[in-house]
Amino acid sequence: MHAAALESAAELEKTVPWFSRDMTPESFRAWATWADEAWDRGEHYELSILAADGIFLGCVGLGVDAASKSANLQYWVRTTATGRGIASEAARVASRWAVQELGLQRVEILITEQNVPSQKAAEKSGARFEGVLRNRIRWEERAYDAHIFSFIPSDFD
């Protein structure tokens, strides 16, 4: 995961708030420990995207809001694997799992306005575009408009 993130540094630093070029393998191990514990609590589900040969391609994660039976879905794919529909397929599969297995009523995908590749992946996944939320995402002391897409259970009937 660390190698994939460093490979993708130019794209990640422009599109996701969690990435820093200063990240180390140890910081990724600490994050993985947190993700395992959050999974056990039912708060966050992080899934690796692997190629058939086991190569790490990226992640798709679901941050769950139990009270509203909803989740925020996020994804990233390493630079050498983009443009092959991997993110859109992962988003659809994870969303289907969330509504069918976790019983969620809604999966949202919030994407900053400038992250056009992720918007295209959300569209290709079959998520429904619902609009633009003004000043919805805050990152590095700045507010960004966000495109919002969603899945609901009937999208998988």
DOSEMAR-125118 format. One record per atom (N, C-alpha, C, O): atom name; x, y, z. Coordinates in steps of 0.2 Angstrom, whole numbers, plus 5000, padded with zeros to 4 digits. Layout:
BEGIN
  name     X     Y     Z
    CA     X     Y     Z
...
***
This chain:
BEGIN
  name     X     Y     Z
     N  5004  4994  5000
    CA  5000  5000  5000
     C  5004  5006  5000
     O  5003  5011  4996
     N  5010  5006  5004
    CA  5014  5012  5004
     C  5017  5013  4997
     O  5018  5019  4995
     N  5020  5008  4994
    CA  5023  5009  4988
     C  5018  5011  4983
     O  5020  5015  4978
     N  5012  5009  4983
    CA  5006  5011  4978
     C  5005  5018  4979
     O  5004  5022  4975
     N  5005  5020  4986
    CA  5003  5027  4987
     C  5009  5032  4985
     O  5008  5037  4982
     N  5015  5030  4986
    CA  5021  5034  4984
     C  5021  5034  4976
     O  5022  5040  4973
     N  5019  5029  4973
    CA  5019  5029  4965
     C  5014  5034  4963
     O  5014  5037  4958
     N  5008  5035  4967
    CA  5003  5039  4965
     C  5003  5046  4968
     O  4998  5049  4968
     N  5008  5048  4971
    CA  5009  5054  4975
     C  5006  5060  4971
     O  5003  5064  4974
     N  5008  5061  4965
    CA  5006  5067  4961
     C  4999  5068  4961
     O  4996  5073  4961
     N  4995  5062  4960
    CA  4988  5062  4960
     C  4985  5063  4967
     O  4980  5066  4968
     N  4987  5059  4971
    CA  4984  5059  4978
     C  4985  5065  4982
     O  4980  5067  4985
     N  4990  5069  4981
    CA  4991  5075  4985
     C  4986  5080  4982
     O  4985  5085  4986
     N  4983  5079  4976
    CA  4979  5084  4974
     C  4971  5082  4975
     O  4967  5086  4974
     N  4970  5076  4977
    CA  4963  5074  4977
     C  4961  5071  4984
     O  4955  5070  4985
     N  4966  5069  4989
    CA  4963  5066  4995
     C  4967  5070  5001
     O  4973  5071  5000
     N  4963  5071  5006
    CA  4967  5074  5012
     C  4971  5070  5016
     O  4975  5073  5020
     N  4971  5064  5016
    CA  4975  5059  5020
     C  4982  5058  5018
     O  4986  5056  5022
     N  4983  5060  5012
    CA  4990  5058  5009
     C  4995  5063  5010
     O  4994  5069  5010
     N  5001  5061  5012
    CA  5007  5066  5013
     C  5013  5062  5010
     O  5014  5056  5011
     N  5018  5065  5007
    CA  5024  5062  5004
     C  5028  5060  5010
     O  5033  5056  5009
     N  5027  5062  5016
    CA  5031  5060  5022
     C  5028  5054  5025
     O  5031  5051  5030
     N  5023  5051  5022
    CA  5020  5045  5025
     C  5026  5039  5025
     O  5030  5039  5020
     N  5026  5035  5030
    CA  5031  5029  5030
     C  5027  5023  5030
     O  5021  5022  5031
     N  5031  5017  5029
    CA  5027  5011  5030
     C  5024  5010  5037
     O  5019  5007  5037
     N  5027  5013  5042
    CA  5025  5012  5049
     C  5018  5016  5049
     O  5014  5014  5053
     N  5018  5022  5046
    CA  5011  5025  5046
     C  5006  5021  5043
     O  5000  5022  5045
     N  5007  5018  5038
    CA  5002  5014  5034
     C  5000  5008  5039
     O  4995  5006  5039
     N  5005  5005  5042
    CA  5004  4999  5047
     C  4999  5002  5053
     O  4994  4998  5055
     N  5000  5008  5055
    CA  4996  5011  5060
     C  4989  5012  5058
     O  4984  5011  5061
     N  4989  5014  5052
    CA  4982  5015  5049
     C  4978  5009  5048
     O  4972  5008  5049
     N  4982  5003  5046
    CA  4979  4997  5045
     C  4976  4994  5052
     O  4971  4991  5052
     N  4980  4995  5057
    CA  4978  4993  5064
     C  4971  4997  5065
     O  4967  4994  5068
     N  4971  5004  5064
    CA  4965  5007  5065
     C  4959  5005  5061
     O  4954  5004  5064
     N  4961  5003  5055
    CA  4955  5001  5051
     C  4953  4994  5053
     O  4947  4993  5053
     N  4957  4990  5055
    CA  4955  4983  5058
     C  4950  4984  5064
     O  4945  4981  5065
     N  4952  4989  5069
    CA  4948  4990  5075
     C  4942  4993  5073
     O  4937  4992  5076
     N  4942  4998  5068
    CA  4935  5001  5066
     C  4931  4996  5063
     O  4925  4997  5064
     N  4933  4991  5059
    CA  4929  4986  5056
     C  4926  4982  5062
     O  4920  4981  5061
     N  4930  4980  5067
    CA  4927  4976  5072
     C  4921  4980  5076
     O  4916  4977  5078
     N  4922  4987  5076
    CA  4917  4991  5079
     C  4911  4993  5074
     O  4906  4995  5077
     N  4911  4991  5068
    CA  4906  4992  5063
     C  4906  5000  5061
     O  4901  5002  5059
     N  4912  5003  5062
    CA  4912  5010  5060
     C  4915  5012  5053
     O  4913  5017  5050
     N  4919  5007  5051
    CA  4923  5009  5045
     C  4925  5002  5042
     O  4927  4998  5045
     N  4924  5001  5035
    CA  4926  4995  5032
     C  4930  4997  5026
     O  4928  5000  5022
     N  4936  4995  5027
    CA  4941  4996  5022
     C  4943  4990  5018
     O  4945  4985  5021
     N  4943  4990  5011
    CA  4944  4984  5007
     C  4949  4985  5002
     O  4949  4990  4999
     N  4954  4980  5002
    CA  4959  4981  4997
     C  4957  4979  4990
     O  4953  4974  4990
     N  4959  4982  4985
    CA  4958  4980  4978
     C  4964  4977  4976
     O  4970  4980  4975
     N  4964  4970  4974
    CA  4969  4966  4972
     C  4968  4964  4965
     O  4963  4962  4963
     N  4974  4964  4961
    CA  4974  4960  4955
     C  4974  4953  4956
     O  4975  4950  4961
     N  4972  4949  4950
    CA  4972  4942  4951
     C  4978  4939  4953
     O  4978  4934  4956
     N  4984  4942  4952
    CA  4990  4940  4954
     C  4992  4942  4961
     O  4998  4941  4964
     N  4987  4945  4965
    CA  4988  4948  4971
     C  4992  4955  4972
     O  4993  4957  4978
     N  4993  4958  4967
    CA  4996  4964  4967
     C  4991  4969  4970
     O  4985  4969  4967
     N  4993  4974  4974
    CA  4989  4979  4977
     C  4987  4984  4972
     O  4992  4987  4970
     N  4981  4985  4971
    CA  4979  4990  4966
     C  4976  4997  4969
     O  4976  5002  4966
     N  4973  4996  4975
    CA  4970  5002  4978
     C  4966  5000  4984
     O  4966  4994  4986
     N  4961  5004  4986
    CA  4957  5003  4992
     C  4950  5006  4990
     O  4949  5011  4986
     N  4945  5003  4993
    CA  4938  5006  4994
     C  4936  5006  5001
     O  4937  5000  5004
     N  4934  5011  5004
    CA  4932  5011  5011
     C  4925  5014  5012
     O  4923  5018  5008
     N  4922  5012  5017
    CA  4915  5014  5019
     C  4915  5016  5026
     O  4916  5013  5031
     N  4914  5023  5027
    CA  4914  5026  5034
     C  4906  5026  5036
     O  4902  5029  5032
     N  4904  5022  5041
    CA  4897  5021  5042
     C  4895  5025  5047
     O  4898  5027  5052
     N  4889  5028  5046
    CA  4885  5032  5051
     C  4879  5027  5053
     O  4874  5027  5049
     N  4879  5024  5059
    CA  4874  5019  5061
     C  4868  5022  5062
     O  4863  5019  5060
     N  4867  5028  5064
    CA  4861  5031  5066
     C  4857  5032  5060
     O  4851  5031  5060
     N  4860  5034  5054
    CA  4856  5035  5048
     C  4856  5029  5043
     O  4853  5029  5038
     N  4860  5024  5045
    CA  4860  5018  5041
     C  4863  5019  5034
     O  4861  5017  5029
     N  4868  5024  5034
    CA  4872  5026  5028
     C  4879  5026  5029
     O  4882  5024  5034
     N  4883  5027  5023
    CA  4890  5026  5023
     C  4892  5031  5018
     O  4889  5033  5013
     N  4898  5034  5019
    CA  4902  5038  5014
     C  4907  5033  5011
     O  4911  5030  5015
     N  4907  5032  5005
    CA  4912  5028  5001
     C  4917  5032  4998
     O  4916  5037  4995
     N  4923  5030  4999
    CA  4929  5033  4996
     C  4933  5027  4992
     O  4933  5021  4994
     N  4937  5029  4987
    CA  4941  5024  4984
     C  4947  5028  4981
     O  4947  5034  4980
     N  4952  5024  4980
    CA  4958  5026  4976
     C  4961  5020  4973
     O  4961  5015  4975
     N  4964  5021  4967
    CA  4968  5016  4963
     C  4975  5019  4961
     O  4975  5024  4959
     N  4980  5015  4962
    CA  4986  5017  4960
     C  4987  5019  4953
     O  4983  5016  4949
     N  4991  5024  4952
    CA  4992  5027  4945
     C  4993  5022  4940
     O  4990  5023  4934
     N  4997  5017  4940
    CA  4998  5012  4935
     C  4992  5008  4933
     O  4992  5004  4928
     N  4987  5008  4938
    CA  4981  5004  4936
     C  4975  5008  4935
     O  4969  5005  4934
     N  4975  5015  4934
    CA  4969  5019  4932
     C  4967  5018  4925
     O  4971  5016  4921
     N  4961  5020  4924
    CA  4959  5020  4917
     C  4956  5013  4915
     O  4955  5012  4909
     N  4955  5008  4919
    CA  4953  5002  4918
     C  4947  5000  4921
     O  4944  4994  4920
     N  4943  5005  4924
    CA  4937  5003  4927
     C  4937  5000  4934
     O  4932  4998  4936
     N  4943  5000  4937
    CA  4944  4997  4943
     C  4940  5000  4949
     O  4937  4997  4953
     N  4941  5007  4949
    CA  4938  5011  4954
     C  4930  5010  4954
     O  4927  5010  4959
     N  4927  5011  4948
    CA  4920  5011  4947
     C  4917  5004  4949
     O  4912  5003  4952
     N  4921  4998  4947
    CA  4919  4992  4949
     C  4919  4991  4956
     O  4915  4988  4959
     N  4925  4993  4959
    CA  4925  4992  4967
     C  4920  4996  4970
     O  4917  4994  4975
     N  4918  5002  4968
    CA  4913  5006  4971
     C  4906  5003  4971
     O  4903  5003  4976
     N  4905  5000  4965
    CA  4898  4996  4964
     C  4898  4990  4969
     O  4893  4989  4972
     N  4903  4986  4969
    CA  4904  4980  4973
     C  4903  4982  4980
     O  4899  4978  4984
     N  4907  4986  4982
    CA  4907  4988  4990
     C  4900  4991  4992
     O  4898  4990  4997
     N  4897  4995  4987
    CA  4891  4998  4989
     C  4885  4992  4989
     O  4881  4993  4994
     N  4885  4988  4984
    CA  4881  4982  4985
     C  4881  4978  4991
     O  4876  4977  4994
     N  4888  4977  4993
    CA  4889  4973  4999
     C  4886  4977  5005
     O  4883  4974  5010
     N  4887  4984  5005
    CA  4885  4988  5011
     C  4877  4988  5012
     O  4875  4987  5017
     N  4874  4988  5006
    CA  4866  4988  5007
     C  4864  4981  5008
     O  4859  4980  5012
     N  4867  4976  5005
    CA  4864  4969  5005
     C  4867  4966  5012
     O  4863  4962  5015
     N  4873  4967  5014
    CA  4875  4963  5019
     C  4875  4967  5026
     O  4874  4964  5031
     N  4877  4973  5025
    CA  4877  4978  5031
     C  4870  4981  5033
     O  4869  4983  5038
     N  4865  4980  5028
    CA  4858  4983  5029
     C  4858  4990  5028
     O  4853  4993  5031
     N  4863  4994  5025
    CA  4863  5001  5025
     C  4858  5003  5020
     O  4856  4999  5015
     N  4855  5009  5021
    CA  4850  5012  5016
     C  4852  5017  5011
     O  4849  5018  5007
     N  4859  5019  5012
    CA  4861  5024  5008
     C  4869  5023  5008
     O  4872  5023  5013
     N  4872  5024  5002
    CA  4879  5024  5002
     C  4881  5031  4997
     O  4878  5031  4992
     N  4884  5035  5000
    CA  4886  5042  4997
     C  4893  5042  4995
     O  4897  5039  4998
     N  4894  5045  4989
    CA  4901  5046  4987
     C  4901  5054  4986
     O  4898  5057  4982
     N  4906  5057  4990
    CA  4907  5064  4990
     C  4914  5065  4986
     O  4919  5062  4989
     N  4914  5069  4981
    CA  4920  5070  4978
     C  4921  5078  4977
     O  4916  5081  4974
     N  4927  5080  4978
    CA  4928  5087  4977
     C  4927  5089  4970
     O  4928  5085  4965
     N  4925  5095  4968
    CA  4923  5097  4962
     C  4929  5096  4957
     O  4928  5095  4951
     N  4935  5097  4959
    CA  4941  5097  4955
     C  4943  5090  4953
     O  4948  5089  4949
     N  4941  5085  4957
    CA  4943  5078  4956
     C  4938  5074  4950
     O  4934  5070  4952
     N  4939  5076  4944
    CA  4935  5074  4938
     C  4936  5067  4937
     O  4931  5063  4936
     N  4942  5064  4938
    CA  4943  5056  4937
     C  4938  5052  4942
     O  4935  5047  4940
     N  4938  5054  4948
    CA  4934  5051  4953
     C  4926  5052  4951
     O  4922  5048  4952
     N  4924  5058  4949
    CA  4917  5059  4947
     C  4916  5054  4941
     O  4910  5051  4941
     N  4920  5054  4936
    CA  4919  5049  4931
     C  4918  5042  4933
     O  4914  5038  4931
     N  4922  5040  4938
    CA  4922  5033  4941
     C  4915  5032  4944
     O  4912  5027  4944
     N  4913  5037  4948
    CA  4906  5036  4951
     C  4901  5036  4946
     O  4896  5032  4947
     N  4901  5040  4941
    CA  4896  5039  4936
     C  4896  5032  4933
     O  4891  5029  4932
     N  4902  5030  4931
    CA  4903  5023  4928
     C  4900  5018  4932
     O  4898  5012  4930
     N  4901  5019  4939
    CA  4899  5013  4944
     C  4891  5012  4944
     O  4889  5007  4946
     N  4888  5017  4941
    CA  4880  5017  4942
     C  4877  5021  4947
     O  4871  5021  4948
     N  4882  5024  4951
    CA  4879  5029  4957
     C  4875  5034  4954
     O  4877  5037  4948
     N  4870  5036  4957
    CA  4866  5042  4954
     C  4869  5049  4957
     O  4870  5050  4962
     N  4870  5053  4952
    CA  4872  5060  4953
     C  4866  5064  4956
     O  4861  5064  4953
     N  4867  5067  4962
    CA  4862  5070  4965
     C  4863  5078  4965
     O  4858  5082  4966
     N  4869  5080  4964
    CA  4870  5087  4964
     C  4877  5090  4966
     O  4881  5085  4967
     N  4877  5096  4967
    CA  4883  5099  4970
     C  4882  5102  4977
     O  4877  5106  4977
     N  4885  5100  4982
    CA  4885  5103  4988
     C  4890  5108  4989
     O  4896  5107  4989
     N  4888  5114  4990
    CA  4892  5120  4991
     C  4896  5120  4998
     O  4893  5119  5003
     N  4903  5121  4997
    CA  4907  5121  5003
     C  4906  5115  5008
     O  4907  5115  5014
     N  4905  5109  5005
    CA  4904  5103  5008
     C  4910  5099  5011
     O  4910  5096  5016
     N  4916  5100  5008
    CA  4922  5097  5010
     C  4927  5102  5012
     O  4928  5107  5008
     N  4930  5101  5018
    CA  4935  5106  5020
     C  4942  5102  5020
     O  4942  5096  5023
     N  4947  5105  5017
    CA  4953  5102  5017
     C  4958  5107  5016
     O  4958  5112  5012
     N  4964  5107  5020
    CA  4969  5112  5021
     C  4967  5119  5022
     O  4969  5123  5018
     N  4962  5120  5026
    CA  4959  5126  5028
     C  4955  5130  5023
     O  4955  5136  5022
     N  4953  5126  5018
    CA  4949  5128  5012
     C  4943  5124  5011
     O  4943  5118  5012
     N  4937  5127  5010
    CA  4931  5124  5008
     C  4931  5122  5001
     O  4932  5127  4997
     N  4928  5116  4999
    CA  4927  5114  4992
     C  4920  5112  4991
     O  4917  5109  4995
     N  4917  5114  4985
    CA  4911  5111  4983
     C  4912  5104  4982
     O  4917  5102  4980
     N  4907  5100  4983
    CA  4907  5092  4982
     C  4901  5090  4977
     O  4896  5092  4978
     N  4903  5086  4973
    CA  4898  5082  4969
     C  4896  5076  4973
     O  4900  5073  4976
     N  4890  5075  4974
    CA  4887  5069  4978
     C  4884  5065  4973
     O  4879  5066  4969
     N  4885  5058  4974
    CA  4882  5053  4971
     C  4880  5048  4976
     O  4882  5048  4982
     N  4875  5044  4974
    CA  4873  5039  4979
     C  4870  5032  4976
     O  4869  5032  4970
     N  4870  5027  4981
    CA  4867  5021  4979
     C  4862  5020  4985
     O  4863  5022  4991
     N  4856  5017  4983
    CA  4851  5015  4988
     C  4850  5007  4986
     O  4851  5005  4981
     N  4847  5004  4991
    CA  4845  4997  4990
     C  4842  4995  4983
     O  4844  4990  4980
     N  4837  4999  4981
    CA  4834  4997  4975
     C  4838  4998  4969
     O  4836  4995  4963
     N  4844  5001  4969
    CA  4849  5001  4964
     C  4852  4994  4962
     O  4855  4993  4957
     N  4851  4990  4967
    CA  4854  4983  4966
     C  4848  4977  4965
     O  4850  4972  4965
     N  4842  4979  4964
    CA  4837  4974  4963
     C  4837  4971  4956
     O  4833  4967  4954
***
